């Protein structure tokens, strides 16, 4: 727990420093990108996104959720998995760089904590009708106090690098990304297992204060260590779900609701279902 407190202190100090780079501006819902935290920075669901920056920002956030698994161990169809609490901050500088750091606590049969940091660079090329083509790259690292959940899927842990491409339009954002993560199990570089994550996210913004989103991500597993055997599984699991983000008041408070499912392609009796409620405030 001391490590988690240090992370939040670090995030506060960094976000305070970054405010020197932020634009002085009056609040307008149109200027808020309306994206929520993912394992790899701001985005939709579990997928990072790119978009045209309208000035710099600081976005502290707090997320709570719970998950169930379909391992059918109890014979009831679903087993309660645990409670997730996450807090952190995302901020941008120079309207091209986004930094993201968070601490996560998982209350399962025992207490597990996780720390994440992510950096994302993007540049935007203007197309017709106010649309933009955004290209970028990213790097991240996450560490968990112990391995939890299933092997071969992205949990935000490990050392990862990725490339991203997005079409950012007035009301629609479509993002594509590829991320390769080593030591994905818990980020200790001892537990074997790398993953390649192929991702797409789609979001629709019918008004300035509302954004609907959905996503799909294929987790491919390389070098999973099971009973002394290393193996490769190109179709390990599919991660998908729905997200709703809104600014309900005349202040830049973002409320996010997310439902997601993690389905294991070759293991029909292993899957996870998660619901999350998050709050962000934009500076």
N, C-alpha and C positions, 0 to 999 in steps of 0.2 A: 504493500500500500504506500510505503514511503516513495517508491519509484514513481507511482502514479501521481502523487502530489508534486514531485519534482517536475514531471512532464507538464502538468497544468501551469506551474510557475514559469517554466521555460516558455510555454506557448503564450502566456500573458506578456512576458517581457518582449518576446519577438514581435507580437502583434502591436505592442505599444510603439516599438521602434519603427515598424512598417507604416504607422499612421503618418509619419513624416512624408511618405511618398504618395499618400492618398489625396484625391481631389476634394476640395471644399465644395459641397453641392447640397442643394435642398433635396429632400426626399421626393422621389417620384417612382411609383411602382414600375413604370416602363423601364427604368434604369436597373432594376434588380433582375439578375439572370434567372432566379428561381430554380436553382439546382441544390441538391441535398448531398450530404457526405456519403461516400462509398468507401470500399477498402483501398481505393487508389485516388483519393482526392474528390473534388466535387463532381457530380454527375447524376445519372439516373439509375436507381436500383443499386446494383453492384458493378456498374460500368462507368468508367470516367468519360467525360465529354469535353469537347472543345466548343468555344463560342467566341463571338466578337466582344471584346471587353469594352464597356462603356465607362472608362475610368477605373481607378483602383478601388479596392474594397478590403474590409476586414469582416469576417463572418464567424464569430464564435457559435458553437452549437452544442446541444445536449440531446441525446437520443436514448430512449428506453424501449425495450421490446422483450418478447418471449418467443420460444420456438418449441416445436413438437417434432418427434421423429416417427417414421412409419416402419420401424424395425419389427413391430408386432411382438415384442418380447413379452408384453403383458397379456396378449391375447385379446386386447380391447381395440385393436386397429391403430391406435396412436398412443405414444408414450410422451409424457411431459418431459421436455429436454432441460430447460433452464431459463433464467432471466438474464438479459443483456443490458448493461448500462455503459454508455459511451459519451465522452465529452472531449472537446478540442476546439481548434480554430483553423480557419482557412483564410488566406489573405493573398493579395496580388501586388506586384510592384511593376512599374514601367509598362503596364497594360499588356504584358507578354508573359510574365512569370507568375505562376500560382504555387504557393507553398501551403502544405497541409500537415497538421500534426494532431494526434489524438491518443487518448488512453481509453481502454476498454476493460470492463470487469465482467466476467461471466460467472454467475451464481448457479452452479450445477451441484453435483454431489460434493464438490469442493470448490474453493475459490480459485479462479484462474484470472490472471491479468495479462493484458496485451498492449504494447506500445507501437505506434505507427508514425512514420514520417514520409512525405511524398513531395516531389518537386516536378512541376509540369511547365513546359515551354510551348507557346503556340504563336503563330503568326497568321494574319487574316488577309485574304485577297478578295477585293470587292468584285462581285459579279453583277448581273443585271438585276434590276428591280429591288435594290437594297439588300441582296443576298450576299453571303460571304462563304468562300472556301477557306477553311481553317486547317492548317497542318501543324503537327507538333510532335514532341517526344517527351518521355517522362522517365523518372527513376524513383524507386521507393525502397524502404526497408521496414520490416515489422518483426517484432519479437514477442513470443508468448512464454509465460512461465513454464508451460508444459504443452505437449501435443494434446489436442482435443478434437473430438469429432472424427470424421473419416479422412483417410489419406487421399491424396491426389486431387484435391479441390482447393480453390483459392479462399483463404480466410483472412487475407491481409498481412500474413506473415511471410518472411523470406525476403531475399534481395531480388528485386525485379526491375526490368527495363521494358519500355514499350514504345510503339509508334501509333499515332492517332491521326485520323482524318475526319472532318465533319463538314456538313453543309448547314450553315446557320441562316435561316430565313426569318422573315418577320414573325411568323406564327409557328414554324416548324423547325426542329433541329434533328438531324440524323447524323449519328456519330458511329464510326467504325474504329476498332483498335485491336492491336495484337500485343500481348504482354507475355514475357517469359520470366518465370520466377524460379529461382534456385533455393533449396532448403525451405520449401514451401510449407512443410509440416508445422514447424514452430520457429524457424529462423535461427536455429542454433548452429547450423553448418555441420552438424554431426548426424542428425536424423536424415536419412536419405529420402529423395523424392523431389523432382522438379516438375513444373507444370507449364504448359502453353495455354493461354486463355485467348480464344477468338471471340470478339464481342461486337454487338451492334445494339444501339439504343435509339429509340424514336420517342420524341416528345412533341406535344401539341399545346400551344398557348392561345386559347380562344379569346382571352382578355389579358390585360396587363397584370392582373392579380391572381391568375390561375394557370397552372401548367399540369397537364396529364402526361404520364410517361410509361413506357414499357420497354423491356430489354430481353435479350437472350445472349447467353455466353456458353460456349463449349469449352469444358476443361479437359485437356489432354494430359495424361500422366506419363512421366518418363522416370525410370529408375526407382519406382516404388519398391520398398524393401519389405517383402512379406515372406516369413518363414525361410529366410536365407536365400530367397530367389529374387533377382532384380527383373522387372518386367516393364513393358511399355503398353499403354492403353490409350489409343487415340480418341476413344469415345468414352471417357471415364464418367462424366456427368454433365448435365445441362442445368444451367441456372437461369431462371426467368421469373417474371412477376409484373406487378402493377404499382405505380406510384402516383400520388396526388400531392402537389405543392400549392400553397396559397398564401396570400397576404390579406388577412381578413379585416385589418384595421388600417388606419391612416398613419401607421408607423411601420418601419421596415422589419417587422417581425414575420418570419416565415414559418409556417406550420407544415410539416411533411407527414404523410401517412404512407406506409409501404407494406405490401404483402408479397412475399416471395417463396418460391419452391425450388429445392435442389433435388433433381432426379438423377439417380445413377442408372446409366443405360443398361449395363449388363448385370445389375443386381436390383431386381424389381422390388425387393423387400427392404431396401435401404433408401430412405428419402427424408428430407427435412422441410418443415413448413414454418415460416417466420412472419410475425407481424411486428411492426415498429412504428412508434410515434416520436417525431423529432421537432425541436424548436431551434431556430437560428435567428440571429439579429445582425443586420447589416449596418456597418459603419462606413 
